[in-house]
Amino acid sequence: MSSRTTTPAPPSAPATTMRAVSPRGWGAPDVLVPVEVDRPEPGLTEILVRVHAAGVNPVDWKTRAAGQFGTWGDTPILGYDVSGTVEAVGPGVTLFAPGDEVFGMPRFPEQAGGYAEYVTAPARRFALKPATVDHVQAAALPLAALTAWQGLIETAGLRAGQRVLIHAAAGGVGHLAVQIAKAHGAYVIGTARADKHGFLRGLGADEVIDYTVTDFAEAVRDVDVVLDGVGGEYGPRSLPVLRRGGHLVTLPDPGGLPDAARAEALGVHTGWTVVEPDRHGMLEIARLVAEGKLRAEIDKVLPLENAAEAHAYGERGRTQGKIVLQVA
């Protein structure tokens, strides 16, 4: 009887390439195509994250249409919201270790590359993913929740007992802003179409106004904070609803700010704010999620390769909550 021994196969080397989605030019959604690119490696203070899910935001499709936001390489890769698992850490990283589940908004407004299997970024752009949510839920949060947090809490200084008016309250930023404001003890008024009212009341909104039939400027008074996620004339029209000393925070673009002299005469503070990567804010968002006070409404989940479909869907402007790409 003979015996035979076999030599175990050596472990396979890590992949040096990865799947991603990149625009082959700036324009309509169909410029987004699957590509194979080099896998990044973490540098000093950076982590390599294996992306499980990537959030889709308006800034993504606005960039894809015109290429006007951020600095892009030869193979642009969109996407700022990611949730995944730490694959490797670079020199100097002490916050995370391989295997940790993290979520964050890395590198904004420079290229982060969220529409890909792997992302590298400074470790402090991430927080540990709360165990109470999956990667799809977590990927829907960073950019939109940080926008709401920074606008309401850090810029406007929202406090318990104050009244806040949130425009586009059922959208990606808006529905998270409703929950953040309620978690801080505010009285929340939101504008949205009638079919979104039940959804918003379920999130804690105290009043909801159907902007298609009611002029909010006539229906609302004595507001401490307005969070304007619409832009255009919404900023100037919001001035009369604010108390003296109130804050109008505009998100889409500075062109939506009202005349400075008029705002000053009414005693209203106005400003345009752009979201920034912020570990402190991410930790606060993670805390609210873990406490059950904040959750992302997921409108649609699509595979990474269907990023063009996700953009086309988002551009219709009728989403309730967030769109997420499933990567891993």
N, C-alpha and C positions, 0 to 999 in steps of 0.2 A: 504494500500500500504506500503510495507516494504522496507527499504533501507538497504544496506549492505556496510560496509566500508572494505577496504583492506589495509593491511600494506605493504608499499613499501618494496621490497626486498633490503637487505643491499648491498652496492656496493661490487662487486667481488674483492677479494684480487689480487694483482699483481701476475702474473705468476712467479713461482720460477725456472722454467726450460725454455730452449730455443732450437730451432733447430740450428744445425751447421753441418759442414762437417769436418771430421777428417780422416787422413790416419790410416788404421789398421796395418800399418807397412810401411817401406820406400821401394819404388820400382816404378812399372809402374803406369800409371794413375788410373787403376781400384782399387788401394788400397784406394782411396778416397770414403768414404761412409757417408751417412747421419747418424747423431747421435742426441740424446737428452742429453743435459748437463745442469748443474746448471747455472742459469743466474747470471752474476757478479754484484757486488754492488760497487758504486764509493767510493773510499777512500779519504783521505786528498788531496785536490787540484785536484781531478779527476772529470770527468763527465761520465755519463752513456749515450751512444748514441744508439738509435734504428736504426739499419743499414737498409738503403733502397737499397743500391747497394755497391758492393765490386769489386775493380779492380783486375785483374789477371796479374801478372808480371812474367818475366823469373825466378826471384829469387824464386818464389813459386814452379815452377815445378822442378827447380834444387834442392831445399830443399826436396821436396817430393821424388825425385829419390834416394837421398842419406842421408837425414837427417843431413847434415853436417853444416847447417847454423843456428845459434841461439841456444837458450836453450828451451827445450820443456818439458812440463809436461806429466802426465799420458795420457791425451787426447789432443794431439797436434791439434791446429787449425791454419791453414795457413791464409795468407792474411794480407796485410799492408795498402791497399788503402780502405778508407771507406767514404761514404757520408750518412748522415742521420739526425735524429732529436734528440735533447737533451731531454732525458727522465727524468733525475734527476741530481743534482749536489751534490758533496761532500763538506765537510767543507772547507772553505777558497777560494772557487771559486767565482770570481767576473766578469769574462769575459763573461760568458754565463748564460742563464736561461732556464728552461724547455720550450720546443717549438721552440727554435732556431734551424735553419737548418745549419749544419756545415759539413766540409769535412777536411780530414787530413790524415797523415801517422803516426799513433801512435806507439810508443815503438820500432821501428826498431833499431837494428836487433833482439831484443828479441821478444817473441811471442806476437803478437797483437790480433790475433783471428778474423780477418776480415770476414772470411767465417762463419758468424753466425748472429743471429738476433740482438744481443746486443754486444757492446764493451765498456770497460772502459779504460780510459787513462788520463794522465795529461791534463788539459784543454788547456795548451799552445802548445799542439801538433796539435791543430785545428785552423781553421779560419772559419768565417761565409761564407756559400756557396753563391756565387753571384746569385742574383735573375734571371739573364739572362740565366742560364743553369739548367737543371734538375739533379736529383741525379745520373743518369747513366753517364752523361757527367762529373759531378764533381768527381765521384768515379774513373774515368779513369785518373785523373790528378796528384794526390799528389806525388807518388814515382817517376814517370817518369819525371814530370815537375820539381820537386826539383832536380833530378839528372842533368837535363839539365841546370837549373839555377845555381846550385853550381859549375858545371864544367865550364860553359862558363863565367859567370859573376864574381863569387867569386874566383875561382881558376885561370882562365886565364885572368881575368880582361878585357874582351872584351869591346871595345869602338866603337863608331860610326865611320864609314869610314874604319874599318878594314875588312880583308878578312878571312872568316872562312870556313874550309872544314869539313863537317859532314858525317862520314861514317854510313851506314845503316840508311840513312836519312828518309826512309819511315816507320821505325819501331816505337815502342811505345815511346822510348826516342827521337829518331831522328826527328820525325815529329814535336814534341814540341820544340826541340832545334832549328829547322829551324825558327819557329815563334818567339821564344825568341830572337834569333840573329837578325832577321829583325826588331823586335820592338826596338832594341837598335842601329839600323842604320847600321848594318854590311852588307857586300856583301857576300852572302851565296852560297856555292858550295856544292852539295850533291852527294853521290854515291848511286845508286839504280838500279834495273833492269829497262829495257826500259818501261815496262807496268806501272811503278809507276811515270814516269816523269811528266805526266800531273797533277797528284795529287800534286806533290811537287811544280811545278810551280804555281799551284793554291794557295799554302801556302806562296808563295813569293820567292822561291828559284830562284837565278839569273842564275845559271848554274847547270845542272844535268849530271852526267857521268854514263853511263852503264858499270859497272865494269866487266860484262861478256865479253865485246868486247874491252874495252879500259883500258889501264893501267893508273890509276889516277896519278901515280908517274911520268909518262911522259907527262901527259896532263895539270898538274897544277903546278904553281910556285908562289912564293911571297905571301904565306899564313901566316897570323898572328897567327891563332889558328886552331888546328886540334882536333876535338872531335871524339875519336875512340870508337865506340860502337860495334866493331867486335872482336878485340883482335887478338891473334896470330901474324902473320907477318905484319898485317896492321900498327902497331906502327912503327917498324923499316923501313918499306917501305914509311912511311909518312915523315920521317926526311928530305929528299931532297926538299920537297915542301914548307918547312917552311923558313921564313926569319930568319936571325940572331936576336935573342931576342924573337923569337916566342915561343908558348906554345903547347905542345902535351899533351892532357889529355886523359888518357886511363881509360875506365870504366869496362870492363869485369873482368880482373884479372891482377895482377902485372907481370905475365909471358909475357904479351904483350908489356912490356916496352923495348925500344931499349937499346943497350949497352951504359952505362953511359959515358964512355970515348968518344965514337963517338958523342953522343949528345952534350957533352961539347965542343968538337972540332968545331962543327957547330954552337955553341952559342945558342942552343935550350934548353928551360926548359921542362923537362918531369916529369910526375907524374901520379900515380894511385889514383883515388878518389872514395870514397864510400859515398853514400848519407847519410845524417843525418837528423833527425827530426828538423825542424826549423820554428818557427812561423813567423819570419821576411820573410823568403822565401815564406811561404804560403800566407802571406798578399800581397806580390808582384805578385804572381801567380793569386790570386783573383782579384787584380787590373787589370792585363792584360786581364783576362777573361771578367771583367765588361766593359772594354774599347773596347771589340771586337777584341783584338789583339792576342788572344790565344784561341784555341779550340782543343778538343781532337777528333780525328777521331775514330769512333767506328766501329771496324771490325765485332764484334759479341757480342750479348747479350744472355745469357743463364740463366735459373733459378738456384738458389743456389744448388739444388740437382744434377745438371748436371756439377758439378765442374770437374769431371773426364774427361768429353767430352771437357771442356774448356782447360784443360791441354794438352790433346792429340792434340787438334787443334793448340795450341800455339807452341808446340814442333816441329811442321812441319817447322817452321821458315819462313813462307810466309805471316804473318799477315801484314795488312796495318793499322797501328794504334793500338788500344787497344781492349782487351777482357774484358767484364764486367759481373759479376754475379748479377742478379736481386734477392734481398733478400726479401724486404717488398713489 
